[in-house]
Amino acid sequence: MRCPLLILIEAVRVFLGVAMLAYASWSDVRTREVSDLTWVVFGGLGLMLDFYEVAAGRLTPLSLAVPVLSSTALSFALGYLGLFGGADFKAFVALALLQPYQPRLLRPALGVVSAIYPLTVFSNSALAGASFTIVVLVRNLISARSGSPLFEGHKSEAVWRRFLILITGVKVRLDSVRGPPFQYPLEVPLGGDATERGFVLMPDFEDDEAAVEAFQWLRRAGIEEVWVSHTLPFLVFISLGFLSALLLGDVALWTLQLMLSR
């Protein structure tokens, strides 16, 4: 028979993880910023639970260190490459402290999770974020079918660059642009006028001033519609990754096992 206190600890871990990500997602959607106090408080609570379980003999120092260090190293590497924001990195570290192992209270429907549980959360989060490109592509194709010219002023762009824009950006009316930190321009002038413009495949989300100047230039040039990149509130996808890890398991690992079994 399992110890009621340890069952309660597992339930508290799950509750704290959901509460942390719910608040962080709300803040990310509203302002694209999350207070560092969020990660300190919830990560600290997770660390206290970790220490208790180590002292109780339910966790070994190694079984705690491996998931936390793995999640931290991977998140740091992606942040260094510019693929993660600072809040995303801190969220994964705090989650690794809160949920370093698969909860025994919940049996994921797919029955498969990574041996290093935070990697399942990471994998599912990445899949959730990547799936958003399908939504963007469908939106742009519908816009094209309605007769709206997608690549006017971009005749010199290679086909592969146009495709990347189709799955990462949206074309909106310039007078409706919110600007940084929500939207960044994917177009830059190639000359003194606006007849030909070039695409920016990876806008600098750290340079708000340059983004504002680019939007101002486009307005002065009389451009009515512009390609923009929406800064995705990735914490929403991390939340989806965490919930799907709890309820489903590791989607990518399950898919791989399914393919190999055939």
N, C-alpha and C positions, 0 to 999 in steps of 0.2 A: 504493500500500500504506500502510495506516495505521500510525502510530507505536505500537509496543507500549507505550511509557510512557503515552501518552495513553489507550490502551485500559484500562490498569491504573488510571489515575486515575478513569475513568468507573466501573469496577467498585468502586473504593474509595468513591466518592461514594454509590453505591447501597447498599453494605454498611453504611456509617456511618448513612445515613438509616434503614434498617431497624432497625439496632441501637439507635439513639437512641429511635425510636418504640416499639420492643418494651419497652425498660426503662421509658420514661415511661408507657406504657399500664398496665404491671404496677403501677407505683407509684400511678397515678391510681385504678385499680380498688381497690387495697388501702387507701389512706389518703386519696384525693382530693387529694393534694399531690404535687408533684414538685420536687426540689431545683433551685434556680437553677443549681447547678454543672453540671447536665446540659446546659443550653442553652449555657452558657459554653464547656464543653469541646468539644461537637460543633459549635457555631457557629464556634468558633475554628479547629477543624480544617478546616471548610468554607471559611473565609476564607483560610486558608493555601493551599488548593488553588486558590481563585479567583485569588489573587495570582500563583501559579505559572503558571496558564493565561493570564493577562493578559500576564505577562512573556514567555511563549513565543509570544505572538501568536495564540493560539487563541481567546481572548476579548478583546473590546475593553472599555474601561471603561464605555461606554454599554450594551453588551449585558449587562453584569453589574449595572449600577446600576438599569436599568429593572425587571427582575424582583424584585430585592431591595427597592427602594423601593415598588413597587406592592403587594407582599405585606405590607410593613410598614404602609403607609398604610391598606390595607383592614382588616387585623387590628386596628390601633389604633382605627379608626372603630367597628368592631363591639364592641370592648372598651369603648369610651367609652359606647356605647349600652346596655351591660349584656348584650349577646348572647354575649360571649366572656369566659372567665376569663383571668386573667393568664398561666397556663401555656399556654393555647391560643394566645395572642398570641405568646409567646416561641417556641413550637414552630414556628409558621409562619415566623417570622423566621429561626430556625436552619435550617429546611428550605430556605428560599430561598437561604441561603448554601451549603448542602450540594449542592443540586440546582437551580441557576438555569436550566438548560436541559434539554431532553429527552435522555435518554441514547441515544447512537447504537447502543449494544450491544443494546437491546431495541426491537422493533417492536410497538407496541401493536396489539391485535387489531382495534380499530375504525378504526385509521388516522387518527384525528383528535385533535389536541391544540391547546391555546391557543397563540397566538404568544408569550404570556408564560407560560411553563410553570408557575410556582407557582400561577397562577390555575386551572389544570386540577386541581391537587391540592386547592385550596380548594373548587372546584365539586363535585368528587367527594365530598369530606368532608361538605359541606353536604347532598348527596343521601343519603349514608349515615345522617347524623343524622336527617334528615327521615323517612326510611323507618322509623325506630324507632317513629314515631307509629302506623304501621299495626299493629305488634306490640302496642302498648298498647291500641289500639282493639279488636282481636280478643280480647285477654285480657279486657277489660271486657265485651264482648258475650257471651262465653262465661259469664262470671260472672253476667250478667243472665239468661241462659237457664237457669242452674241454680237460679234462684229467689231469688238474693240481691238485696235491694232496693238499687239504686244511689244513689237520690237521696232517701232518707228524711231528713226534716229540712231539705229544700231546696226546698220547694214553691213558694217565691216567686221562684226563680231563672229567668231567661229561658232559652229553649231554646238559644240560641246559646252562652250561658255553660256550659250543661250539656254541649254538644257539645265545647267546648274542654277541659273537664275530662276528658271521655271519651278524648281523644287525647293528653293531657299528664300525667294522673295515674292512680293506681291506688288502689283501696279495700282497705285491709288491716286486720287486727285490731290494735287499739291496743296490746295487750300484746306484739306482735311488732315494734313500731316501733323502729328503731335510733336515730332522731333525727339531728341535725346531726353531721357534714357530709354524711350519706348521704341523709337524708330530711327534708323540710320540710312543715309542714301546709298544706293547701289550704283549710282551713276556719277561720272565725272566728265567735265568738258575735255574734248580733245583739241580744241582750237579756241579762237576768240569768240565764236558764236555758238549757238546751241544746235546747229544743223546736224552735227555728229558728236555723239557722246560715247564714252567707254564704260564698261561695267567694272565694278569693284566686287570681286568674289568674296573677299574677306574684309569687311569694313572694320576700322579700328574703333571698338566700342569704348576705348579709354579716352578718346579725343573728341569730347562733345563739342568743343569750339570749332573744330574743322567740319563737323557734321552740320552745325548751324550755318556756317559760311557757305557750305555746298548748297543747302536748301535755299539760302538767300540768293545765290547766283542763279539757281534754276528759276526762281521767281522773277528776277530781273530779266532773264532771257525769255520770259513769256511761256515757259513750259507749263502745261496744264496737268499732265499726269507724270508720275515719276515712280521708278522702281525703288522700293525700300525693303530693308530687312527689319523685321520685328524682333526685338530682343525677347527670346522665349523665356518665360518664367520657369526655368528648368526645375525649380523646386516642386512644381506641380507634377512633373514627370517622375521626380524622385519619390514623391508621395505615391504615385501610381505603381512605381516599381516596388515600393515597400509593401503596399497592400496586396499586390499580385504575388509577391514572394510568400506572404503569409497564407493566402487563400489558394493559389495555384501551384507555386513552386518555381523552379527555374525553367522558364519557357524555352530559352535557347538550348539549354542542356537536354531538355526533354525532346525538342525537335531533332537535335543531333542524334540522340539515342534511337529515335524513331527511324531516322534515315539509315543508320548503320544496321538496324535489325532487319531491314528489307533485303 
